Structures are given as C-alpha cells and as structure tokens.
Amino acid sequence: MWSGPSRWLRDTAVGYWRSGVLVAVAGLIPGLTAAVAVFGLSFSRSWSAHLHAPLLVRLVTAIGEWALAALWTAAGFGVAMAVLGRPTAQFLRRHGGRWLGAELPSPYRPPRPITKMSTGYWWNGHGYHETERQAKIEGWFMDRSLLAMRSADGDPQLRRDVVWQAVAAATVVPVAALPLLAGAGAIYAVTAQSMLWVALFAVASVAAAPFAWRTLSPVASRYLAPNPNATAEEQVARLNRIRADLTQTQAAELERIERNLHDGAQARMVALGMNLSSAERLVDTDPEQAKQVLREARASSKIALDQLRTLVRGINPPVLVERGLVDAIRALALDAPIEVDVRSTLERRPERPVEAALYFAAAELLTNVVKHAHATHATIELSHRRGVVSIVVSDNGTGGATATPGSGLAGIARRLAAFEGQVDADSPAGGPTRVSLTVPCELS
C-alpha cells in the first residue's frame, strides 16, 4: 500500500503523466485548428502585404483576408473532427474513465450497413455508389463529418463532440498544462541562473501536478458521457429503424405468401378446373377417359391441399398454437435430416408474439445448420431466467457464421429487436457454432 511521502511522489508522477496525455490528446484538434488558422491568415495576408491603396480598398481587402482565414479554420477543424474527433474522444472515455473510476460508455450510433441493391449499386445510408469501397469510404466520412450534424438522422453525439472540443480547449487543456509549463519555466530559470524563480516554478509545478488533470472530471461527465436527451433521441431513432425493418419484413412475407399461392395452389386449382371441364366434355362420349381425367383432378386437388397446409403451417404452425414453443421446436428437430437434441427447462409458455418470433428464429437457425454448417449433430436449449427467455442453438459444423448485412443472422436480429431481444453468435472458423437468442419476457 502507498502511504505518506511515497504516495505523494506517486500521485505527483501520475499527475505529470496524465496532464501530458490530456494536453496531447485533448489539445490535438485545437492545436491543429490553430495551426491551420495561422497558416490561412498568413497566406491570405501575403496577397496584400505591400498593397498601397486607399483606406476603403485596404478595409475591404482586410475583411476578405479574415474571411478567407476563417474559411481555412473551419475547413481544418471539420477535417480534424472527422478524422480525429471520435478516436480522441474514445481514448479519453476509456482511459479518462479509468483514471476517474467512472464508466464512460460510447454514445455513438453504430455504423450504417453497406447494402448492395438489386440495381447493382451500393447504398451506404447517404447515397448510391458503383463499388462497395466507394460506399464505405463516403459512408465513413459522412458518419463522422460535421455535415452529418445538419441531417435529421445525424448522430447527436457529433454536436456534443464539437462542444467538448471547445470547452476542453478553454478549460481542460490550459489547466492540465500548468504543471508542465511551470516545470518548463523552472528549467528555463536554471539556465538563467535565477534560483528564486527556479524555486517558485518548481513548487508551483509539483503542487499542481496531482490535481491539474482532475479538471477532466466535470467536463467529461458533462460532454463525454451519454446525454439523457441524446439517449432518448437514439431510442426513438432505434424504434423507427425497427418499425422500418418490420415493415419491410412484413412486405417480404406477404410477397412470399402471394408467390407461393400463385405458383403453387393457384396453379393447381387452375389445372383442376381445366381437368373438370375436360371430364365434363368426355363424360358422354368417352366415360373411361373422363374417369381418368377425374382421377388426375383428384390427385391434383390433393397436392393443392397439401401445398395450402404447408403454407398455413409456415404462417402459423398448428403445433405451435396447440402445444407451445417447446413441442413445436421438438417437431422441427424430428423433421431435421441430422440428429438434433432438444433440452428445455421452460415450465410455461411465453407470450404468443414472443413465442412465434422465437420459433421462427430457431427454425431459421436450424435450417442454416442443415444447409450451410455441414454438421452432423445440433443441440437446442431453452431456458427462462430472471425474466429472459433464452434459446441456444449449437452445432458441430464448420463455423464461420457472421451477422453481415442481409444475412440470416442479421434478419433474426431485426425481428427480435422488436421485442428488445438480442442475438449473440460465437462461430469461429472450423467450428463449433453457438448462437444465443434472448428476449425479455414473462411466462404465462
């Protein structure tokens, strides 16, 4: 344990280190912006350095020079924020939070997915591009640039990052620089052989070192921590995204049902009608042929009925309605072409909407195991703990499953998000794969 002088020495050394880190990291963007501003002003003033003109002309020229310098400054700050704003803020959230003994979670929205459209173009949430690389570069810059602040769906943390940089430049950086500047002053005073100033600067530096960096605490808790209003805005935006995903999912499901009806049962019913018409024409002239046509019509009607039953089971499986989630998943396991073990500790049924979402999610996972994992054995475990229903699907396949945009795992995550559910996949290359579905739900 540290105590007495040893603790004071440790706090002083740690103070110097943390002050230096704060000056370097929190002052990086303000320093770059100031350098660009000085360069822009000197560059613009070089045009009129030897200008001999009336006062009005010189006044207009000076206004133009300062306006150009301001444009340089704004452009430099914008580029610095886009490239360095998030990394520097995240660095201070991680290390500054550890220094202060507080947790500063990342408040940024997740990156927008890059989606390939049916037209062949790539959509990044801002525009269409011919290649995926172009879409990623433009999406990365737009999600971090100050231009995103003006958009309706822009990340609200970008505005807070700008305020953080301004406040930190005026408070955290100058105060954290005090022990460093005082130490530099003491060193300079040694070269000037002024022992009084050496003592004054040295005492000021050592006295300020353990405390100067702590100005980070109030500023970080105000601007680096998630804002309650921003959290509410993010919740609304997330709900809007979920609603949009559900709308697309419902539209795709309706299209699937319509396509199955059109290509399956409807075609069979049309053929059935044609067979009955043929039998009606042949019943008097060729009874034997009419009987053959009727037999074909009966077989066609049986196939159409089977297709309708299959379609109905895909929409709302009777076993799920009558027996519940556990028995419905056991029925899936019995129909699977590989060995599937089902283990359950569920004593009662979840709510009907949650039950249906979990059933179809488990069915899709099992289908992926059969089609893509090259597995010979799978296990499905169902449980309920602390108000959360959990389904874990594991297999001994080749692994490598990822939740990329447009994949089956991403679709399952979108469906479960409507119920505050989550999907966690652990699927290293070579296997095994373990996918966990969790949804907050009480059993009925």
C-alpha positions as CSV (number, residue, x, y, z in Angstrom):
1,M,0.0,0.0,0.0
2,W,1.1,3.5,-0.8
3,S,1.2,6.0,2.2
4,G,2.9,9.2,3.2
5,P,5.7,10.6,1.1
6,S,5.7,7.6,-1.3
7,R,2.0,8.1,-2.1
8,W,2.7,11.8,-2.7
9,L,5.5,11.0,-5.0
10,R,3.4,8.5,-6.9
11,D,0.5,11.0,-7.2
12,T,2.9,13.7,-8.5
13,A,4.4,11.4,-11.1
14,V,1.0,10.1,-12.2
15,G,-0.2,13.7,-12.3
16,Y,2.6,14.7,-14.7
17,W,1.8,11.7,-16.9
18,R,-1.9,12.3,-17.1
19,S,-1.5,16.0,-17.6
20,G,0.8,15.3,-20.5
21,V,-1.7,12.8,-22.0
22,L,-4.6,15.3,-21.7
23,V,-2.6,18.1,-23.3
24,A,-1.5,15.9,-26.1
25,V,-4.9,14.3,-26.8
26,A,-7.5,16.9,-25.8
27,G,-5.3,19.7,-27.3
28,L,-4.6,17.8,-30.6
29,I,-7.6,19.1,-32.6
30,P,-7.5,22.7,-31.1
31,G,-3.8,22.8,-31.8
32,L,-4.2,21.6,-35.4
33,T,-7.0,24.1,-35.9
34,A,-4.9,27.0,-34.5
35,A,-2.0,26.0,-36.9
36,V,-4.4,26.0,-39.9
37,A,-5.8,29.3,-38.8
38,V,-2.3,30.9,-38.5
39,F,-1.3,29.5,-41.9
40,G,-4.6,30.6,-43.5
41,L,-4.2,34.1,-42.1
42,S,-0.6,34.5,-43.1
43,F,-1.3,33.0,-46.6
44,S,-4.2,35.4,-47.2
45,R,-2.4,38.4,-45.8
46,S,0.5,37.7,-48.1
47,W,-1.6,38.9,-51.0
48,S,-1.8,42.5,-49.7
49,A,1.5,42.7,-47.8
50,H,2.8,45.5,-49.9
51,L,-0.6,46.9,-51.1
52,H,-0.7,50.7,-51.4
53,A,-4.3,51.7,-51.9
54,P,-7.0,53.9,-50.5
55,L,-8.3,53.2,-47.0
56,L,-11.6,51.8,-48.3
57,V,-9.8,49.3,-50.5
58,R,-7.5,48.2,-47.7
59,L,-10.5,47.8,-45.4
60,V,-12.3,45.5,-48.0
61,T,-9.1,43.6,-48.5
62,A,-8.7,43.0,-44.8
63,I,-12.2,41.8,-44.4
64,G,-11.6,39.4,-47.3
65,E,-8.4,38.2,-45.7
66,W,-10.0,37.5,-42.4
67,A,-13.0,35.8,-44.1
68,L,-10.6,33.5,-46.0
69,A,-8.7,32.8,-42.8
70,A,-12.0,31.9,-41.2
71,L,-12.8,29.5,-44.1
72,W,-9.4,27.9,-43.7
73,T,-10.0,27.5,-40.0
74,A,-13.5,26.0,-40.4
75,A,-12.2,23.5,-43.1
76,G,-9.3,22.5,-40.9
77,F,-11.5,22.0,-37.9
78,G,-14.0,20.0,-39.9
79,V,-11.4,17.6,-41.3
80,A,-9.7,17.2,-38.0
81,M,-13.0,16.4,-36.3
82,A,-13.9,13.9,-39.0
83,V,-10.6,12.1,-38.8
84,L,-9.5,12.6,-35.1
85,G,-12.7,13.7,-33.2
86,R,-14.1,10.2,-32.4
87,P,-10.7,8.5,-31.8
88,T,-9.5,11.2,-29.3
89,A,-12.9,11.2,-27.5
90,Q,-13.0,7.4,-27.3
91,F,-9.4,7.4,-26.0
92,L,-10.3,9.8,-23.2
93,R,-13.6,7.9,-22.4
94,R,-11.6,4.7,-22.0
95,H,-8.5,6.0,-20.1
96,G,-10.1,9.0,-18.5
97,G,-12.9,7.0,-17.2
98,R,-10.4,4.5,-15.7
99,W,-8.5,7.4,-14.1
100,L,-11.6,8.8,-12.6
101,G,-13.1,5.5,-11.5
102,A,-16.2,6.1,-13.6
103,E,-17.6,4.3,-16.7
104,L,-17.9,6.4,-19.8
105,P,-19.7,4.3,-22.4
106,S,-19.5,5.1,-26.1
107,P,-22.6,7.1,-27.1
108,Y,-22.1,6.8,-30.8
109,R,-24.6,5.2,-33.1
110,P,-23.4,2.0,-34.8
111,P,-22.2,2.4,-38.4
112,R,-24.7,2.3,-41.2
113,P,-24.7,-1.0,-43.1
114,I,-23.5,-1.2,-46.7
115,T,-26.1,-2.8,-48.8
116,K,-26.0,-4.0,-52.4
117,M,-29.2,-3.1,-54.2
118,S,-30.9,-5.1,-56.9
119,T,-29.7,-2.4,-59.4
120,G,-26.1,-3.4,-58.7
121,Y,-25.3,-0.1,-56.8
122,W,-24.2,0.0,-53.2
123,W,-26.2,2.0,-50.6
124,N,-24.4,3.4,-47.5
125,G,-27.2,5.4,-45.9
126,H,-26.2,8.6,-47.7
127,G,-26.1,7.8,-51.4
128,Y,-25.6,5.1,-54.1
129,H,-22.1,4.1,-55.4
130,E,-20.8,1.9,-58.1
131,T,-18.4,0.0,-55.8
132,E,-18.5,-1.2,-52.2
133,R,-15.2,0.5,-51.5
134,Q,-16.5,3.9,-52.6
135,A,-19.7,3.4,-50.5
136,K,-17.6,2.5,-47.4
137,I,-15.2,5.5,-47.7
138,E,-18.0,8.0,-48.3
139,G,-20.2,6.5,-45.5
140,W,-17.3,6.5,-43.0
141,F,-16.5,10.2,-43.7
142,M,-20.2,11.3,-43.7
143,D,-21.0,9.5,-40.4
144,R,-18.2,11.5,-38.8
145,S,-18.2,14.8,-40.6
146,L,-19.9,18.0,-39.3
147,L,-22.2,17.8,-42.3
148,A,-24.0,14.9,-40.6
149,M,-24.9,17.4,-37.8
150,R,-27.4,19.1,-40.1
151,S,-29.2,16.0,-41.2
152,A,-32.3,14.9,-39.5
153,D,-30.9,11.4,-38.7
154,G,-27.4,12.6,-37.8
155,D,-25.7,11.3,-34.7
156,P,-26.4,13.9,-31.9
157,Q,-23.1,13.0,-30.2
158,L,-21.3,14.8,-33.1
159,R,-22.7,18.1,-31.8
160,R,-21.6,17.2,-28.3
161,D,-18.1,16.4,-29.6
162,V,-17.8,19.9,-31.0
163,V,-18.8,21.4,-27.7
164,W,-16.5,19.1,-25.9
165,Q,-13.5,20.3,-28.0
166,A,-14.4,23.9,-27.4
167,V,-14.8,23.5,-23.7
168,A,-11.8,21.3,-23.3
169,A,-9.6,23.7,-25.2
170,A,-10.7,26.5,-22.8
171,T,-10.6,24.5,-19.5
172,V,-9.0,21.1,-19.5
173,V,-6.0,21.8,-21.7
174,P,-4.9,25.0,-20.1
175,V,-5.2,23.7,-16.5
176,A,-3.6,20.4,-17.4
177,A,-0.7,22.3,-19.0
178,L,0.0,24.3,-15.8
179,P,2.4,21.8,-14.1
180,L,4.1,21.2,-17.4
181,L,4.6,24.9,-18.2
182,A,5.7,25.6,-14.6
183,G,8.2,22.7,-14.9
184,A,9.5,24.2,-18.2
185,G,9.7,27.6,-16.5
186,A,11.9,26.1,-13.7
187,I,14.2,24.5,-16.3
188,Y,14.5,27.9,-18.1
189,A,15.1,29.7,-14.9
190,V,18.0,27.3,-14.2
191,T,19.6,28.3,-17.5
192,A,19.1,32.0,-16.5
193,Q,20.7,31.2,-13.1
194,S,17.7,32.7,-11.1
195,M,17.3,30.4,-8.2
196,L,14.3,32.3,-6.8
197,W,12.3,31.7,-10.0
198,V,13.6,28.1,-10.1
199,A,12.1,27.5,-6.6
200,L,8.8,29.3,-7.4
201,F,8.3,27.4,-10.7
202,A,9.3,24.1,-9.2
203,V,7.0,24.4,-6.2
204,A,4.1,25.5,-8.5
205,S,4.7,22.6,-10.8
206,V,4.9,20.0,-8.1
207,A,1.9,21.4,-6.2
208,A,-0.3,21.5,-9.4
209,A,0.7,18.1,-10.8
210,P,-1.5,15.8,-8.6
211,F,-4.6,18.0,-9.2
212,A,-4.4,19.7,-12.6
213,W,-5.6,16.7,-14.6
214,R,-8.7,16.4,-12.5
215,T,-10.4,19.2,-14.4
216,L,-11.3,16.4,-16.8
217,S,-13.9,15.0,-14.3
218,P,-16.7,17.7,-14.6
219,V,-16.1,18.3,-18.3
220,A,-16.0,14.6,-19.2
221,S,-19.1,13.7,-17.2
222,R,-20.9,16.6,-18.9
223,Y,-19.9,16.1,-22.6
224,L,-18.2,12.7,-23.0
225,A,-20.8,10.7,-21.1
226,P,-24.1,9.9,-22.9
227,N,-26.6,12.7,-22.7
228,P,-30.1,11.6,-21.4
229,N,-31.7,13.6,-24.2
230,A,-29.4,12.0,-26.8
231,T,-30.2,8.6,-25.3
232,A,-33.9,9.3,-25.7
233,E,-33.4,10.5,-29.3
234,E,-31.3,7.4,-30.0
235,Q,-34.1,5.2,-28.6
236,V,-36.7,7.0,-30.8
237,A,-34.4,6.5,-33.8
238,R,-33.8,2.9,-33.0
239,L,-37.6,2.3,-32.7
240,N,-38.1,4.0,-36.0
241,R,-35.4,1.7,-37.6
242,I,-37.2,-1.3,-36.0
243,R,-40.5,-0.2,-37.4
244,A,-39.0,0.2,-40.9
245,D,-37.4,-3.2,-40.6
246,L,-40.7,-4.8,-39.5
247,T,-42.5,-3.0,-42.4
248,Q,-40.0,-4.4,-44.9
249,T,-40.2,-7.9,-43.3
250,Q,-44.0,-7.9,-43.4
251,A,-43.9,-6.8,-47.0
252,A,-41.4,-9.5,-47.9
253,E,-43.6,-12.1,-46.1
254,L,-46.7,-11.0,-47.9
255,E,-44.8,-11.3,-51.2
256,R,-43.7,-14.8,-50.3
257,I,-47.2,-15.9,-49.5
258,E,-48.6,-14.4,-52.7
259,R,-45.8,-16.0,-54.7
260,N,-46.4,-19.4,-53.1
261,L,-50.1,-19.2,-53.7
262,H,-49.7,-18.0,-57.3
263,D,-47.0,-20.6,-58.2
264,G,-48.4,-23.5,-56.1
265,A,-52.1,-23.8,-55.0
266,Q,-53.4,-21.3,-57.6
267,A,-51.8,-23.1,-60.5
268,R,-53.1,-26.5,-59.2
269,M,-56.6,-25.0,-58.9
270,V,-56.5,-23.7,-62.4
271,A,-55.3,-27.2,-63.6
272,L,-58.1,-28.7,-61.6
273,G,-60.7,-26.5,-63.3
274,M,-59.4,-27.4,-66.7
275,N,-59.5,-31.2,-65.9
276,L,-63.1,-30.9,-64.7
277,S,-64.0,-29.1,-67.9
278,S,-62.4,-31.9,-69.9
279,A,-64.2,-34.5,-67.9
280,E,-67.5,-32.7,-68.4
281,R,-67.0,-32.9,-72.2
282,L,-65.9,-36.5,-72.2
283,V,-68.4,-38.0,-69.8
284,D,-70.9,-38.8,-72.5
285,T,-68.6,-39.7,-75.4
286,D,-65.7,-41.4,-73.5
287,P,-66.6,-42.4,-69.9
288,E,-63.3,-44.2,-69.4
289,Q,-61.3,-41.2,-70.4
290,A,-63.5,-39.0,-68.3
291,K,-62.8,-41.2,-65.3
292,Q,-59.0,-40.9,-65.9
293,V,-59.3,-37.2,-66.1
294,L,-61.2,-37.1,-62.8
295,R,-58.6,-39.3,-61.2
296,E,-55.9,-36.8,-62.3
297,A,-58.1,-33.9,-60.9
298,R,-58.4,-35.7,-57.6
299,A,-54.7,-36.2,-57.4
300,S,-54.1,-32.5,-58.3
301,S,-56.6,-31.4,-55.6
302,K,-54.8,-33.4,-53.0
303,I,-51.4,-31.8,-54.0
304,A,-53.0,-28.4,-53.9
305,L,-54.4,-29.1,-50.4
306,D,-51.0,-30.3,-49.2
307,Q,-49.4,-27.1,-50.5
308,L,-52.0,-25.0,-48.8
309,R,-51.5,-26.8,-45.5
310,T,-47.7,-26.4,-45.8
311,L,-48.2,-22.7,-46.5
312,V,-50.5,-22.3,-43.4
313,R,-48.0,-24.2,-41.2
314,G,-45.3,-21.7,-42.4
315,I,-47.5,-18.8,-41.4
316,N,-48.8,-20.1,-38.1
317,P,-47.8,-23.7,-37.3
318,P,-50.7,-25.6,-35.6
319,V,-48.3,-27.4,-33.3
320,L,-47.1,-24.0,-32.0
321,V,-50.6,-22.8,-31.4
322,E,-51.8,-26.1,-29.8
323,R,-48.7,-27.4,-28.0
324,G,-46.4,-24.4,-27.4
325,L,-42.9,-23.4,-28.2
326,V,-41.1,-26.4,-26.8
327,D,-43.1,-29.1,-28.6
328,A,-43.0,-27.0,-31.8
329,I,-39.2,-27.0,-31.7
330,R,-39.2,-30.7,-30.9
331,A,-41.3,-31.2,-34.1
332,L,-38.7,-29.2,-36.0
333,A,-36.0,-31.5,-34.6
334,L,-37.8,-34.6,-35.6
335,D,-38.1,-33.4,-39.2
336,A,-34.4,-32.4,-39.4
337,P,-32.1,-34.6,-41.5
338,I,-29.5,-34.6,-38.8
339,E,-29.6,-35.6,-35.1
340,V,-30.9,-32.7,-33.0
341,D,-31.2,-32.8,-29.2
342,V,-33.8,-30.5,-27.6
343,R,-33.4,-29.6,-23.9
344,S,-35.8,-27.4,-22.1
345,T,-36.4,-26.0,-18.6
346,L,-39.4,-23.9,-19.6
347,E,-42.3,-24.6,-17.3
348,R,-44.8,-22.3,-19.0
349,R,-45.3,-20.7,-22.4
350,P,-44.0,-17.2,-23.4
351,E,-46.4,-14.6,-24.7
352,R,-47.8,-15.5,-28.1
353,P,-45.9,-12.9,-30.2
354,V,-42.6,-13.6,-28.5
355,E,-43.3,-17.4,-28.9
356,A,-43.8,-17.0,-32.6
357,A,-40.7,-14.9,-33.1
358,L,-38.5,-17.3,-31.2
359,Y,-40.0,-20.3,-33.0
360,F,-39.3,-18.9,-36.5
361,A,-35.8,-17.7,-35.3
362,A,-35.0,-21.2,-34.1
363,A,-36.4,-22.7,-37.3
364,E,-34.1,-20.4,-39.4
365,L,-31.1,-21.2,-37.3
366,L,-31.7,-25.0,-37.7
367,T,-32.2,-24.6,-41.4
368,N,-28.8,-22.8,-41.6
369,V,-27.2,-25.6,-39.7
370,V,-28.6,-28.2,-42.1
371,K,-27.8,-26.2,-45.3
372,H,-24.5,-24.4,-44.5
373,A,-22.8,-25.8,-41.5
374,H,-22.1,-29.4,-42.7
375,A,-22.9,-30.5,-39.2
376,T,-23.9,-34.0,-38.0
377,H,-25.3,-33.0,-34.7
378,A,-27.1,-30.0,-33.2
379,T,-28.4,-29.0,-29.8
380,I,-31.3,-26.6,-29.0
381,E,-31.5,-25.5,-25.3
382,L,-34.5,-23.5,-24.0
383,S,-34.5,-21.8,-20.6
384,H,-36.0,-18.9,-18.7
385,R,-34.0,-17.0,-16.1
386,R,-34.7,-13.6,-14.4
387,G,-37.4,-12.6,-16.8
388,V,-35.5,-13.6,-20.0
389,V,-36.3,-16.4,-22.4
390,S,-33.2,-17.9,-23.9
391,I,-32.7,-20.3,-26.9
392,V,-29.2,-21.6,-27.6
393,V,-28.6,-23.4,-30.9
394,S,-25.2,-25.1,-31.2
395,D,-23.7,-27.5,-33.7
396,N,-20.5,-29.3,-34.6
397,G,-20.2,-27.8,-38.1
398,T,-17.6,-25.8,-39.8
399,G,-18.4,-22.5,-38.2
400,G,-17.7,-19.1,-39.8
401,A,-21.3,-17.7,-39.4
402,T,-21.4,-13.9,-39.2
403,A,-24.2,-11.4,-38.9
404,T,-23.3,-9.4,-42.1
405,P,-26.0,-7.1,-43.6
406,G,-28.5,-9.2,-45.5
407,S,-27.6,-12.4,-43.8
408,G,-29.9,-14.8,-41.9
409,L,-28.5,-13.8,-38.5
410,A,-29.0,-10.1,-39.3
411,G,-32.6,-10.8,-40.2
412,I,-33.2,-12.7,-37.0
413,A,-31.7,-9.8,-35.0
414,R,-34.0,-7.4,-36.7
415,R,-37.1,-9.5,-35.9
416,L,-36.1,-10.0,-32.3
417,A,-35.2,-6.3,-31.9
418,A,-39.0,-5.5,-31.9
419,F,-39.2,-7.4,-28.6
420,E,-35.9,-5.9,-27.2
421,G,-34.3,-9.2,-28.0
422,Q,-30.6,-9.9,-28.9
423,V,-28.7,-12.4,-31.0
424,D,-25.2,-13.4,-29.9
425,A,-23.2,-15.6,-32.3
426,D,-19.9,-17.4,-31.5
427,S,-18.8,-19.2,-34.6
428,P,-15.0,-19.4,-35.1
429,A,-13.7,-20.8,-38.4
430,G,-13.7,-24.5,-38.1
431,G,-16.5,-24.5,-35.6
432,P,-18.3,-25.2,-33.4
433,T,-21.0,-22.7,-33.7
434,R,-23.2,-21.4,-30.8
435,V,-26.0,-18.9,-31.3
436,S,-27.9,-17.5,-28.4
437,L,-31.3,-15.8,-28.7
438,T,-32.5,-13.8,-25.7
439,V,-35.8,-11.9,-25.3
440,P,-37.1,-10.3,-22.1
441,C,-40.5,-12.0,-21.4
442,E,-42.5,-13.3,-18.5
443,L,-44.1,-16.8,-18.9
444,S,-47.8,-17.2,-18.8
